[in-house]
Amino acid sequence: MKLHTLSPAKGSVKSNKRVGRGQGSGRGGTSTRGHKGAKSRSGYSKKVGFEGGQMPLQRRVPKFGFKNKFRVEYKPINLDDLQKLAEKNGLTSIDVTVLADNGVVNKSDLVKILGRGELTKKLDVTAHAFSESAEKAISALGGTITKL
């Protein structure tokens, strides 16, 4: 096999329709656009969402809801996740960089510690936010809480 002998598989490559190249080609005259009307003319483009004069979907469906652009989105991490992480790596303090290094969160995520599960180990936890139950559970074992 040499480079000059390579060719695509038979039937896999089609030649373009050469439109508007004279009557003899079979695609001259109207160039496959039919007769007259906006669609036959250059510069025509249908508006996005146009449904032929029927009331378009985005106007038929009622508007509702509200998106708060100031909302702060936290990545939730539960106490049982912290417990597993601490046991697996033998940690006594956990912060956002430790969570990111272990693939639990991304570096840019804001982290909130939630109270699901149970802690059996004293931990020093640093995060952006804590739920009340998580704060109680961590401090009950003598651990410390630091908010970023």
C-alpha positions as CSV (number, residue, x, y, z in Angstrom):
1,M,0.0,0.0,0.0
2,K,1.3,3.4,-1.0
3,L,0.0,6.9,-0.5
4,H,-0.7,7.4,-4.2
5,T,-2.8,4.3,-4.3
6,L,-5.2,5.2,-1.5
7,S,-8.8,6.1,-2.5
8,P,-12.1,6.3,-0.6
9,A,-14.4,3.4,-0.6
10,K,-16.6,3.0,-3.6
11,G,-19.9,5.0,-3.3
12,S,-18.7,6.9,-0.2
13,V,-17.9,10.1,-1.9
14,K,-20.5,12.0,-3.9
15,S,-20.0,15.0,-6.1
16,N,-21.8,18.3,-5.4
17,K,-25.0,19.3,-7.1
18,R,-23.8,22.0,-9.6
19,V,-26.8,24.3,-9.6
20,G,-27.4,27.1,-12.0
21,R,-24.9,26.0,-14.7
22,G,-27.1,26.1,-17.7
23,Q,-30.2,24.2,-19.0
24,G,-28.2,21.2,-20.2
25,S,-27.3,20.3,-16.7
26,G,-30.9,19.7,-15.7
27,R,-30.4,22.2,-12.8
28,G,-30.3,25.5,-14.7
29,G,-33.1,28.1,-14.9
30,T,-34.7,28.1,-11.5
31,S,-31.7,26.3,-9.9
32,T,-33.9,23.8,-7.9
33,R,-35.7,26.7,-6.1
34,G,-39.1,26.4,-7.9
35,H,-40.9,29.4,-9.4
36,K,-41.2,32.9,-7.9
37,G,-41.8,33.8,-4.3
38,A,-39.5,34.8,-1.4
39,K,-37.8,31.4,-1.2
40,S,-36.6,31.6,-4.8
41,R,-34.9,35.0,-4.3
42,S,-31.4,35.7,-2.9
43,G,-31.3,37.1,0.6
44,Y,-34.3,35.1,1.8
45,S,-34.0,33.7,5.3
46,K,-36.9,32.4,7.4
47,K,-37.1,34.0,10.8
48,V,-36.1,31.7,13.7
49,G,-39.2,30.1,15.3
50,F,-41.5,31.1,12.4
51,E,-44.3,28.7,12.0
52,G,-46.0,29.9,8.8
53,G,-48.1,32.5,10.5
54,Q,-49.4,30.2,13.2
55,M,-48.9,31.7,16.7
56,P,-45.3,30.5,17.5
57,L,-44.6,28.2,20.4
58,Q,-42.7,30.8,22.4
59,R,-45.7,33.1,22.3
60,R,-48.3,30.4,22.9
61,V,-46.7,29.1,26.1
62,P,-47.3,31.4,29.2
63,K,-44.3,33.0,30.9
64,F,-43.7,32.1,34.5
65,G,-41.0,31.8,37.1
66,F,-38.0,33.9,38.2
67,K,-34.3,33.3,38.0
68,N,-32.3,35.0,40.7
69,K,-29.1,36.2,39.2
70,F,-27.6,36.8,42.7
71,R,-28.1,33.1,43.8
72,V,-25.1,31.5,45.3
73,E,-24.8,27.8,44.4
74,Y,-23.0,25.5,46.9
75,K,-21.7,22.0,46.3
76,P,-23.2,19.9,49.1
77,I,-20.9,17.6,51.1
78,N,-22.4,15.4,53.9
79,L,-20.8,14.3,57.1
80,D,-20.7,10.7,56.0
81,D,-18.6,11.8,53.0
82,L,-16.2,13.6,55.3
83,Q,-16.0,10.5,57.5
84,K,-15.1,8.2,54.6
85,L,-12.5,10.6,53.3
86,A,-10.9,11.0,56.8
87,E,-10.8,7.2,57.3
88,K,-9.4,6.5,53.8
89,N,-6.6,9.1,54.0
90,G,-6.1,9.2,57.8
91,L,-6.9,13.0,57.9
92,T,-7.7,15.1,61.0
93,S,-8.4,18.3,59.1
94,I,-10.4,18.7,55.9
95,D,-10.6,21.9,53.7
96,V,-11.6,22.7,50.2
97,T,-8.2,21.9,48.7
98,V,-8.3,18.4,50.3
99,L,-11.8,17.8,48.8
100,A,-10.6,19.1,45.4
101,D,-7.4,16.9,45.5
102,N,-9.6,13.8,46.2
103,G,-12.0,14.6,43.4
104,V,-15.0,15.3,45.6
105,V,-15.4,18.9,44.3
106,N,-13.8,21.2,41.7
107,K,-11.3,23.9,42.8
108,S,-13.8,26.6,41.9
109,D,-16.8,25.2,43.8
110,L,-18.2,26.7,46.9
111,V,-18.7,24.0,49.5
112,K,-21.4,23.6,52.1
113,I,-21.2,20.9,54.8
114,L,-24.5,19.2,55.5
115,G,-25.5,17.0,58.4
116,R,-26.4,13.7,56.9
117,G,-24.6,10.7,58.3
118,E,-22.5,10.4,61.4
119,L,-19.0,11.5,62.4
120,T,-17.0,9.3,64.7
121,K,-13.7,11.1,64.4
122,K,-12.7,14.6,65.6
123,L,-12.2,16.8,62.5
124,D,-11.1,20.3,61.8
125,V,-13.3,21.4,58.8
126,T,-12.9,24.4,56.6
127,A,-15.6,25.3,54.1
128,H,-17.7,28.1,52.7
129,A,-20.9,27.3,54.6
130,F,-22.3,24.8,57.2
131,S,-25.7,23.6,58.1
132,E,-26.7,23.9,61.8
133,S,-26.8,20.1,62.2
134,A,-23.3,19.7,60.7
135,E,-21.9,22.4,63.0
136,K,-23.4,20.6,66.1
137,A,-22.1,17.2,65.0
138,I,-18.5,18.5,64.3
139,S,-18.3,20.5,67.5
140,A,-19.8,17.7,69.6
141,L,-16.7,15.6,68.9
142,G,-14.4,18.6,69.7
143,G,-13.7,19.5,66.1
144,T,-13.4,23.0,64.8
145,I,-15.3,24.8,62.1
146,T,-13.8,27.5,59.9
147,K,-15.8,29.5,57.4
148,L,-14.0,30.9,54.4
